[in-house]
Amino acid sequence: MATKRETLEQLLDRLTPHADVSFRAMMGEYVLYCGGKVVGGLYDGRLLVKPVAAACAMLPEAPLELSYDGAKPMLRVPFELPGETLAALFTAVADALPEPKKRRE
């Protein structure tokens, strides 16, 4: 089941004033970026983020789920979190990730 565009728009409306968040549509789902780094995505209507230590500390009760068969487990984030909290979570995940590799030209 693909994620509805309105789900993405609702999430971005809450996040955009607080964080540098962007997205890329991919096979009916949405990959989410913060500061140019992949931090998670919307999969089957679920908000999932990479389970870095900071995210696990912020959401100790969050279950690990697969975005698709064969994927690495990710933390399921409740949509009910306030925009400021979601932004802090996305920023913490991005800060814990390495810089993206530069593309060859």
VMD Tcl script that builds the backbone (N, CA, C; Angstrom):
set m [mol new atoms 315]
animate dup $m
set s [atomselect $m all]
$s set {name element resname resid chain x y z} {
  {N N MET 1 A 0.847 -1.187 0.000}
  {CA C MET 1 A 0.000 0.000 0.000}
  {C C MET 1 A 0.885 1.240 0.000}
  {N N ALA 2 A 0.745 2.074 -0.972}
  {CA C ALA 2 A 1.554 3.287 -1.089}
  {C C ALA 2 A 1.094 4.349 -0.083}
  {N N THR 3 A 2.011 5.191 0.301}
  {CA C THR 3 A 1.701 6.291 1.208}
  {C C THR 3 A 1.006 7.402 0.435}
  {N N LYS 4 A -0.043 7.952 1.005}
  {CA C LYS 4 A -0.787 9.034 0.360}
  {C C LYS 4 A 0.032 10.327 0.386}
  {N N ARG 5 A -0.074 11.089 -0.675}
  {CA C ARG 5 A 0.634 12.376 -0.774}
  {C C ARG 5 A 0.213 13.308 0.364}
  {N N GLU 6 A -1.054 13.256 0.767}
  {CA C GLU 6 A -1.526 14.134 1.845}
  {C C GLU 6 A -0.850 13.810 3.176}
  {N N THR 7 A -0.458 12.558 3.380}
  {CA C THR 7 A 0.287 12.197 4.594}
  {C C THR 7 A 1.637 12.898 4.596}
  {N N LEU 8 A 2.309 12.883 3.461}
  {CA C LEU 8 A 3.586 13.587 3.328}
  {C C LEU 8 A 3.411 15.080 3.564}
  {N N GLU 9 A 2.397 15.675 2.952}
  {CA C GLU 9 A 2.182 17.110 3.081}
  {C C GLU 9 A 1.888 17.519 4.522}
  {N N GLN 10 A 1.115 16.701 5.233}
  {CA C GLN 10 A 0.833 16.993 6.645}
  {C C GLN 10 A 2.114 16.953 7.469}
  {N N LEU 11 A 2.955 15.967 7.204}
  {CA C LEU 11 A 4.220 15.857 7.926}
  {C C LEU 11 A 5.123 17.051 7.627}
  {N N LEU 12 A 5.246 17.406 6.362}
  {CA C LEU 12 A 6.109 18.527 5.984}
  {C C LEU 12 A 5.600 19.849 6.541}
  {N N ASP 13 A 4.289 20.029 6.602}
  {CA C ASP 13 A 3.714 21.249 7.180}
  {C C ASP 13 A 4.144 21.418 8.629}
  {N N ARG 14 A 4.226 20.317 9.348}
  {CA C ARG 14 A 4.610 20.379 10.762}
  {C C ARG 14 A 6.119 20.510 10.943}
  {N N LEU 15 A 6.892 19.955 10.019}
  {CA C LEU 15 A 8.351 19.939 10.153}
  {C C LEU 15 A 9.049 21.170 9.581}
  {N N THR 16 A 8.586 21.648 8.453}
  {CA C THR 16 A 9.294 22.678 7.701}
  {C C THR 16 A 9.660 23.922 8.508}
  {N N PRO 17 A 8.796 24.430 9.394}
  {CA C PRO 17 A 9.217 25.620 10.144}
  {C C PRO 17 A 10.373 25.354 11.108}
  {N N HIS 18 A 10.659 24.083 11.391}
  {CA C HIS 18 A 11.623 23.751 12.437}
  {C C HIS 18 A 12.899 23.077 11.944}
  {N N ALA 19 A 12.895 22.526 10.734}
  {CA C ALA 19 A 14.069 21.776 10.273}
  {C C ALA 19 A 14.193 21.844 8.755}
  {N N ASP 20 A 15.399 21.584 8.275}
  {CA C ASP 20 A 15.704 21.549 6.844}
  {C C ASP 20 A 15.376 20.149 6.329}
  {N N VAL 21 A 14.091 19.928 6.012}
  {CA C VAL 21 A 13.624 18.612 5.600}
  {C C VAL 21 A 13.182 18.658 4.145}
  {N N SER 22 A 13.576 17.625 3.397}
  {CA C SER 22 A 13.137 17.483 2.017}
  {C C SER 22 A 12.779 16.021 1.789}
  {N N PHE 23 A 12.306 15.716 0.590}
  {CA C PHE 23 A 11.878 14.343 0.304}
  {C C PHE 23 A 12.147 14.004 -1.150}
  {N N ARG 24 A 12.068 12.702 -1.428}
  {CA C ARG 24 A 12.141 12.205 -2.790}
  {C C ARG 24 A 11.136 11.064 -2.894}
  {N N ALA 25 A 10.255 11.143 -3.887}
  {CA C ALA 25 A 9.291 10.068 -4.125}
  {C C ALA 25 A 10.031 8.878 -4.725}
  {N N MET 26 A 9.690 7.686 -4.202}
  {CA C MET 26 A 10.347 6.486 -4.692}
  {C C MET 26 A 9.392 5.307 -4.606}
  {N N MET 27 A 8.929 4.838 -5.742}
  {CA C MET 27 A 8.060 3.668 -5.844}
  {C C MET 27 A 6.830 3.759 -4.937}
  {N N GLY 28 A 6.163 4.894 -4.947}
  {CA C GLY 28 A 4.941 5.061 -4.168}
  {C C GLY 28 A 5.166 5.418 -2.714}
  {N N GLU 29 A 6.411 5.530 -2.308}
  {CA C GLU 29 A 6.758 5.903 -0.936}
  {C C GLU 29 A 7.607 7.165 -0.991}
  {N N TYR 30 A 8.036 7.645 0.183}
  {CA C TYR 30 A 8.804 8.893 0.240}
  {C C TYR 30 A 10.022 8.736 1.139}
  {N N VAL 31 A 11.192 9.003 0.588}
  {CA C VAL 31 A 12.432 9.015 1.362}
  {C C VAL 31 A 12.579 10.422 1.914}
  {N N LEU 32 A 12.903 10.535 3.208}
  {CA C LEU 32 A 13.007 11.835 3.876}
  {C C LEU 32 A 14.467 12.180 4.154}
  {N N TYR 33 A 14.802 13.439 3.906}
  {CA C TYR 33 A 16.158 13.952 4.101}
  {C C TYR 33 A 16.131 15.082 5.115}
  {N N CYS 34 A 17.185 15.181 5.880}
  {CA C CYS 34 A 17.381 16.318 6.780}
  {C C CYS 34 A 18.824 16.760 6.602}
  {N N GLY 35 A 19.015 18.005 6.219}
  {CA C GLY 35 A 20.362 18.500 5.979}
  {C C GLY 35 A 21.080 17.740 4.880}
  {N N GLY 36 A 20.335 17.220 3.907}
  {CA C GLY 36 A 20.932 16.496 2.793}
  {C C GLY 36 A 21.233 15.036 3.059}
  {N N LYS 37 A 20.897 14.528 4.249}
  {CA C LYS 37 A 21.157 13.137 4.606}
  {C C LYS 37 A 19.845 12.369 4.714}
  {N N VAL 38 A 19.851 11.119 4.272}
  {CA C VAL 38 A 18.661 10.277 4.387}
  {C C VAL 38 A 18.484 9.898 5.858}
  {N N VAL 39 A 17.355 10.335 6.441}
  {CA C VAL 39 A 17.094 10.041 7.852}
  {C C VAL 39 A 15.986 9.016 8.038}
  {N N GLY 40 A 15.181 8.797 7.004}
  {CA C GLY 40 A 14.085 7.843 7.120}
  {C C GLY 40 A 13.149 7.973 5.946}
  {N N GLY 41 A 11.875 7.682 6.203}
  {CA C GLY 41 A 10.913 7.785 5.128}
  {C C GLY 41 A 9.502 7.472 5.568}
  {N N LEU 42 A 8.605 7.625 4.633}
  {CA C LEU 42 A 7.210 7.243 4.808}
  {C C LEU 42 A 6.988 5.982 3.989}
  {N N TYR 43 A 6.632 4.904 4.671}
  {CA C TYR 43 A 6.448 3.608 4.038}
  {C C TYR 43 A 5.114 3.027 4.494}
  {N N ASP 44 A 4.240 2.743 3.543}
  {CA C ASP 44 A 2.916 2.187 3.866}
  {C C ASP 44 A 2.206 3.029 4.918}
  {N N GLY 45 A 2.336 4.349 4.812}
  {CA C GLY 45 A 1.675 5.249 5.751}
  {C C GLY 45 A 2.336 5.331 7.115}
  {N N ARG 46 A 3.506 4.728 7.271}
  {CA C ARG 46 A 4.231 4.753 8.546}
  {C C ARG 46 A 5.457 5.657 8.428}
  {N N LEU 47 A 5.745 6.400 9.486}
  {CA C LEU 47 A 6.939 7.232 9.550}
  {C C LEU 47 A 8.030 6.422 10.228}
  {N N LEU 48 A 9.110 6.153 9.513}
  {CA C LEU 48 A 10.227 5.371 10.036}
  {C C LEU 48 A 11.510 6.189 9.923}
  {N N VAL 49 A 12.379 6.092 10.948}
  {CA C VAL 49 A 13.683 6.755 10.919}
  {C C VAL 49 A 14.771 5.737 11.240}
  {N N LYS 50 A 15.986 6.078 10.835}
  {CA C LYS 50 A 17.128 5.204 11.104}
  {C C LYS 50 A 17.334 5.101 12.618}
  {N N PRO 51 A 17.642 3.903 13.099}
  {CA C PRO 51 A 17.758 3.692 14.542}
  {C C PRO 51 A 19.135 4.032 15.114}
  {N N VAL 52 A 19.584 5.260 14.915}
  {CA C VAL 52 A 20.850 5.696 15.509}
  {C C VAL 52 A 20.647 5.852 17.021}
  {N N ALA 53 A 21.728 5.897 17.777}
  {CA C ALA 53 A 21.644 5.948 19.239}
  {C C ALA 53 A 20.790 7.111 19.737}
  {N N ALA 54 A 20.939 8.269 19.127}
  {CA C ALA 54 A 20.179 9.445 19.574}
  {C C ALA 54 A 18.681 9.238 19.377}
  {N N ALA 55 A 18.286 8.636 18.264}
  {CA C ALA 55 A 16.863 8.381 18.004}
  {C C ALA 55 A 16.316 7.351 18.985}
  {N N CYS 56 A 17.092 6.326 19.262}
  {CA C CYS 56 A 16.661 5.300 20.231}
  {C C CYS 56 A 16.500 5.900 21.622}
  {N N ALA 57 A 17.367 6.844 21.972}
  {CA C ALA 57 A 17.275 7.501 23.279}
  {C C ALA 57 A 16.037 8.401 23.349}
  {N N MET 58 A 15.710 9.057 22.238}
  {CA C MET 58 A 14.554 9.948 22.219}
  {C C MET 58 A 13.235 9.179 22.186}
  {N N LEU 59 A 13.248 7.988 21.612}
  {CA C LEU 59 A 12.034 7.175 21.469}
  {C C LEU 59 A 12.294 5.763 21.996}
  {N N PRO 60 A 12.506 5.618 23.299}
  {CA C PRO 60 A 12.882 4.307 23.841}
  {C C PRO 60 A 11.806 3.229 23.671}
  {N N GLU 61 A 10.560 3.621 23.518}
  {CA C GLU 61 A 9.467 2.652 23.380}
  {C C GLU 61 A 9.128 2.352 21.917}
  {N N ALA 62 A 9.781 3.027 20.979}
  {CA C ALA 62 A 9.445 2.861 19.557}
  {C C ALA 62 A 9.851 1.469 19.073}
  {N N PRO 63 A 8.936 0.800 18.387}
  {CA C PRO 63 A 9.268 -0.524 17.861}
  {C C PRO 63 A 10.132 -0.423 16.607}
  {N N LEU 64 A 10.914 -1.455 16.367}
  {CA C LEU 64 A 11.681 -1.558 15.132}
  {C C LEU 64 A 10.802 -2.254 14.096}
  {N N GLU 65 A 10.731 -1.693 12.900}
  {CA C GLU 65 A 9.925 -2.270 11.824}
  {C C GLU 65 A 10.702 -2.204 10.520}
  {N N LEU 66 A 10.307 -3.038 9.580}
  {CA C LEU 66 A 10.927 -3.044 8.260}
  {C C LEU 66 A 10.138 -2.134 7.324}
  {N N SER 67 A 10.846 -1.350 6.532}
  {CA C SER 67 A 10.171 -0.496 5.561}
  {C C SER 67 A 9.657 -1.332 4.388}
  {N N TYR 68 A 10.364 -2.393 4.067}
  {CA C TYR 68 A 9.979 -3.348 3.026}
  {C C TYR 68 A 10.757 -4.630 3.285}
  {N N ASP 69 A 10.352 -5.727 2.674}
  {CA C ASP 69 A 11.041 -7.002 2.870}
  {C C ASP 69 A 12.504 -6.890 2.469}
  {N N GLY 70 A 13.375 -7.339 3.350}
  {CA C GLY 70 A 14.799 -7.314 3.082}
  {C C GLY 70 A 15.509 -6.049 3.530}
  {N N ALA 71 A 14.757 -5.067 4.023}
  {CA C ALA 71 A 15.359 -3.809 4.481}
  {C C ALA 71 A 15.878 -3.951 5.906}
  {N N LYS 72 A 16.711 -3.012 6.298}
  {CA C LYS 72 A 17.178 -2.957 7.687}
  {C C LYS 72 A 16.058 -2.395 8.555}
  {N N PRO 73 A 15.977 -2.841 9.816}
  {CA C PRO 73 A 14.929 -2.322 10.706}
  {C C PRO 73 A 15.106 -0.833 10.973}
  {N N MET 74 A 13.975 -0.163 11.127}
  {CA C MET 74 A 13.963 1.267 11.428}
  {C C MET 74 A 12.991 1.507 12.583}
  {N N LEU 75 A 13.134 2.650 13.246}
  {CA C LEU 75 A 12.228 3.008 14.340}
  {C C LEU 75 A 10.933 3.573 13.797}
  {N N ARG 76 A 9.821 3.079 14.327}
  {CA C ARG 76 A 8.526 3.650 13.941}
  {C C ARG 76 A 8.236 4.849 14.829}
  {N N VAL 77 A 7.979 5.984 14.212}
  {CA C VAL 77 A 7.769 7.245 14.917}
  {C C VAL 77 A 6.281 7.566 14.931}
  {N N PRO 78 A 5.725 7.887 16.102}
  {CA C PRO 78 A 4.308 8.263 16.138}
  {C C PRO 78 A 4.076 9.610 15.449}
  {N N PHE 79 A 3.058 9.674 14.609}
  {CA C PHE 79 A 2.727 10.920 13.919}
  {C C PHE 79 A 2.252 11.997 14.886}
  {N N GLU 80 A 1.817 11.608 16.056}
  {CA C GLU 80 A 1.249 12.558 17.015}
  {C C GLU 80 A 2.289 13.466 17.655}
  {N N LEU 81 A 3.567 13.176 17.495}
  {CA C LEU 81 A 4.601 14.017 18.105}
  {C C LEU 81 A 4.499 15.439 17.567}
  {N N PRO 82 A 4.741 16.436 18.414}
  {CA C PRO 82 A 4.730 17.829 17.943}
  {C C PRO 82 A 5.824 18.069 16.896}
  {N N GLY 83 A 5.594 19.066 16.047}
  {CA C GLY 83 A 6.553 19.391 14.994}
  {C C GLY 83 A 7.947 19.669 15.506}
  {N N GLU 84 A 8.048 20.354 16.651}
  {CA C GLU 84 A 9.362 20.667 17.218}
  {C C GLU 84 A 10.095 19.391 17.632}
  {N N THR 85 A 9.359 18.429 18.171}
  {CA C THR 85 A 9.960 17.169 18.596}
  {C C THR 85 A 10.399 16.354 17.387}
  {N N LEU 86 A 9.557 16.305 16.367}
  {CA C LEU 86 A 9.924 15.600 15.138}
  {C C LEU 86 A 11.165 16.227 14.512}
  {N N ALA 87 A 11.223 17.555 14.488}
  {CA C ALA 87 A 12.383 18.247 13.924}
  {C C ALA 87 A 13.644 17.930 14.716}
  {N N ALA 88 A 13.534 17.908 16.040}
  {CA C ALA 88 A 14.689 17.575 16.874}
  {C C ALA 88 A 15.144 16.135 16.612}
  {N N LEU 89 A 14.189 15.234 16.422}
  {CA C LEU 89 A 14.505 13.842 16.114}
  {C C LEU 89 A 15.217 13.746 14.767}
  {N N PHE 90 A 14.683 14.386 13.743}
  {CA C PHE 90 A 15.292 14.342 12.419}
  {C C PHE 90 A 16.701 14.937 12.447}
  {N N THR 91 A 16.858 16.038 13.156}
  {CA C THR 91 A 18.172 16.684 13.259}
  {C C THR 91 A 19.161 15.783 13.993}
  {N N ALA 92 A 18.709 15.130 15.065}
  {CA C ALA 92 A 19.586 14.226 15.817}
  {C C ALA 92 A 20.029 13.047 14.954}
  {N N VAL 93 A 19.118 12.504 14.163}
  {CA C VAL 93 A 19.472 11.400 13.266}
  {C C VAL 93 A 20.482 11.888 12.232}
  {N N ALA 94 A 20.221 13.024 11.608}
  {CA C ALA 94 A 21.130 13.561 10.596}
  {C C ALA 94 A 22.513 13.829 11.182}
  {N N ASP 95 A 22.564 14.376 12.391}
  {CA C ASP 95 A 23.853 14.679 13.024}
  {C C ASP 95 A 24.665 13.411 13.305}
  {N N ALA 96 A 23.982 12.283 13.522}
  {CA C ALA 96 A 24.666 11.029 13.835}
  {C C ALA 96 A 25.158 10.300 12.581}
  {N N LEU 97 A 24.692 10.703 11.423}
  {CA C LEU 97 A 25.053 10.021 10.179}
  {C C LEU 97 A 26.266 10.661 9.529}
  {N N PRO 98 A 27.047 9.859 8.799}
  {CA C PRO 98 A 28.196 10.428 8.086}
  {C C PRO 98 A 27.738 11.307 6.931}
  {N N GLU 99 A 28.628 12.153 6.476}
  {CA C GLU 99 A 28.328 12.992 5.323}
  {C C GLU 99 A 28.122 12.110 4.104}
  {N N PRO 100 A 27.181 12.490 3.228}
  {CA C PRO 100 A 26.983 11.692 2.008}
  {C C PRO 100 A 28.229 11.724 1.128}
  {N N LYS 101 A 28.456 10.626 0.418}
  {CA C LYS 101 A 29.599 10.566 -0.490}
  {C C LYS 101 A 29.369 11.483 -1.659}
  {N N LYS 102 A 30.431 12.137 -2.077}
  {CA C LYS 102 A 30.364 13.033 -3.230}
  {C C LYS 102 A 30.254 12.205 -4.505}
  {N N ARG 103 A 29.419 12.655 -5.433}
  {CA C ARG 103 A 29.287 11.981 -6.722}
  {C C ARG 103 A 30.441 12.386 -7.636}
  {N N ARG 104 A 30.872 11.438 -8.412}
  {CA C ARG 104 A 31.898 11.758 -9.419}
  {C C ARG 104 A 31.256 12.463 -10.575}
  {N N GLU 105 A 31.960 13.403 -11.109}
  {CA C GLU 105 A 31.424 14.133 -12.280}
  {C C GLU 105 A 32.071 13.693 -13.540}
}
mol reanalyze $m
mol bondsrecalc $m
mol representation Tube
mol addrep $m
